[in-house]
Amino acid sequence: MNQLKVVATVVEKSVLRYTPAGIPIGTATLKHDSKQEQASAPRQVEFEIPAIAAGEISKQFLEIELGALMIFTGFLARKNRNSKSLVFHVTEFQKSENETNLLD
């Protein structure tokens, strides 16, 4: 199974574009920052990941306020067929219960 769920903020986003087939596409960069436990020791985890939303949710995806803490669900796939880089394909999102705006 290829499923990723991450709490993150949108730190950068594009304008809506369309594929040659007419499918709306929204792209953004998501930033995650948390403390995790690994081998019984605390670990600070920070990363940015490119994300894409296609179809009906793409417009709502690009309407997310920069810095708003959200829960994103989706899957990972290569950027393109010949690439080794991964992109997070967002299929669902919702506001996190923690309403903190991380860019304030």
HELIX and SHEET records of a PDB file:
HELIX    1   1 ILE A   57  LEU A   62  1                                   6    
SHEET    1   A 6 ARG A  17  TYR A  18  0                                        
SHEET    2   A 6 PRO A  24  GLN A  38 -1                                        
SHEET    3   A 6 LEU A   4  LYS A  13 -1                                        
SHEET    4   A 6 LEU A  69  ARG A  78 -1                                        
SHEET    5   A 6 LEU A  86  LYS A  95 -1                                        
SHEET    6   A 6 ALA A  41  ALA A  54  1                                        
END                                                                             
